[in-house]
Amino acid sequence: MEATYPSIFESSVVGIYQTKLKGSYISVNAKLARIYGYESSTEMIAAVADIKHQLYVNTQRYDESTRILQQKGEVVQFESQIYRQDGKIIWISENAWVVRDENGNFLYYEGLVEDITQHKQAEAALQEGE
């Protein structure tokens, strides 16, 4: 993706990534690195070798997203809590899909991530006020 659409990849207002089946990053854009508290995409890729255990507050959410991806080929607006580099917990919404070769063989996962922490906090505040 990065080589095909470099300006879109790097200037996107959402985080964009590609990951291997085993749960490590192939590529991330600058926005995703910032969402997760890293200075650069290079730093994030080097620091995060195990997405499930390093990022997910509830590792079962990672397992669930992977199961859905394998069954349906995509997840839409999948919400999870993630640890930022500084240890702070944020909420994300993720859209992801499986990329396959011309023979249908798995190549990698590709996805978009948005930080929805402020939305979740506002939602919680409204519920507390009821």
C-alpha positions as CSV (number, residue, x, y, z in Angstrom):
1,M,0.0,0.0,0.0
2,E,2.7,2.4,1.0
3,A,4.5,2.1,-2.3
4,T,1.3,2.3,-4.4
5,Y,-0.2,5.4,-2.6
6,P,2.6,7.1,-0.7
7,S,0.9,10.5,-0.3
8,I,-2.5,9.0,0.8
9,F,-0.7,6.6,3.2
10,E,1.3,9.2,5.0
11,S,-1.2,12.1,5.0
12,S,-4.3,10.2,6.0
13,V,-6.3,11.4,8.9
14,V,-6.8,7.8,10.1
15,G,-4.2,5.2,11.0
16,I,-3.4,2.7,8.3
17,Y,-1.6,-0.6,8.7
18,Q,-0.6,-3.9,7.2
19,T,0.1,-6.9,9.4
20,K,1.4,-10.4,9.1
21,L,-0.8,-13.4,10.1
22,K,1.4,-13.9,13.2
23,G,0.6,-10.4,14.5
24,S,3.4,-8.1,13.7
25,Y,3.4,-5.0,11.5
26,I,4.5,-4.9,7.9
27,S,3.8,-1.2,7.6
28,V,2.1,1.6,9.5
29,N,1.5,5.2,8.6
30,A,2.6,8.2,10.6
31,K,-1.0,8.8,11.9
32,L,-1.2,5.3,13.4
33,A,2.2,5.8,15.1
34,R,0.9,9.0,16.6
35,I,-2.4,7.4,17.8
36,Y,-0.3,4.8,19.6
37,G,2.1,7.3,21.0
38,Y,5.2,6.7,18.8
39,E,7.4,9.3,17.2
40,S,7.4,7.6,13.8
41,S,6.2,4.6,12.0
42,T,9.7,3.1,11.9
43,E,9.9,3.4,15.7
44,M,6.5,1.7,16.1
45,I,7.3,-1.2,13.8
46,A,10.5,-1.8,15.6
47,A,8.9,-1.6,19.1
48,V,5.8,-3.7,18.5
49,A,6.7,-7.3,17.6
50,D,3.5,-8.9,19.1
51,I,0.4,-6.8,18.5
52,K,-1.9,-9.0,20.6
53,H,0.1,-8.9,23.8
54,Q,1.8,-5.5,23.5
55,L,-1.2,-3.4,22.4
56,Y,-4.5,-5.1,23.4
57,V,-5.8,-4.5,26.9
58,N,-8.1,-7.5,26.4
59,T,-6.2,-10.0,24.3
60,Q,-9.5,-11.8,23.6
61,R,-10.6,-8.8,21.5
62,Y,-7.6,-9.4,19.2
63,D,-8.5,-13.1,19.0
64,E,-12.1,-12.2,18.2
65,S,-11.1,-9.8,15.4
66,T,-8.8,-12.4,13.9
67,R,-11.6,-15.0,14.0
68,I,-14.0,-12.7,12.3
69,L,-11.4,-11.7,9.7
70,Q,-10.8,-15.4,8.9
71,Q,-14.5,-16.2,8.7
72,K,-15.9,-13.1,6.9
73,G,-12.8,-11.5,5.4
74,E,-13.4,-8.2,7.2
75,V,-14.2,-6.5,10.4
76,V,-16.2,-3.2,10.5
77,Q,-16.1,-0.7,13.3
78,F,-14.5,-3.2,15.7
79,E,-13.9,-1.4,19.0
80,S,-11.1,-2.3,21.4
81,Q,-9.0,-0.8,24.2
82,I,-5.3,-0.4,23.3
83,Y,-2.2,0.5,25.3
84,R,-0.3,3.5,24.0
85,Q,3.4,3.5,24.2
86,D,3.2,5.6,27.4
87,G,0.9,3.0,29.0
88,K,-2.3,5.1,28.7
89,I,-5.3,3.2,27.6
90,I,-7.3,4.5,24.6
91,W,-10.3,3.2,22.6
92,I,-10.0,2.5,18.9
93,S,-12.4,1.6,16.1
94,E,-10.9,-0.6,13.4
95,N,-12.0,-1.6,9.9
96,A,-9.8,-4.4,8.6
97,W,-9.8,-6.9,5.8
98,V,-7.8,-9.9,4.5
99,V,-5.6,-9.3,1.4
100,R,-5.2,-12.4,-0.8
101,D,-3.2,-13.2,-3.9
102,E,-4.8,-14.2,-7.2
103,N,-5.0,-17.8,-6.1
104,G,-6.9,-16.9,-2.9
105,N,-3.9,-17.4,-0.6
106,F,-3.5,-15.2,2.5
107,L,-1.0,-12.3,2.0
108,Y,-1.7,-10.0,5.0
109,Y,-4.3,-8.0,6.9
110,E,-4.8,-4.4,6.0
111,G,-6.8,-1.9,8.1
112,L,-7.8,1.5,9.2
113,V,-7.8,2.7,12.9
114,E,-9.5,5.7,14.5
115,D,-9.0,6.9,18.1
116,I,-12.5,7.0,19.5
117,T,-11.5,7.7,23.1
118,Q,-13.2,11.1,23.3
119,H,-16.4,9.7,21.9
120,K,-16.3,6.8,24.5
121,Q,-15.7,9.3,27.3
122,A,-18.6,11.5,26.2
123,E,-20.8,8.4,25.9
124,A,-19.9,7.3,29.5
125,A,-20.5,10.8,30.8
126,L,-24.0,10.8,29.3
127,Q,-24.8,7.4,30.8
128,E,-23.6,8.5,34.2
129,G,-25.9,11.6,34.0
130,E,-29.0,9.5,33.3
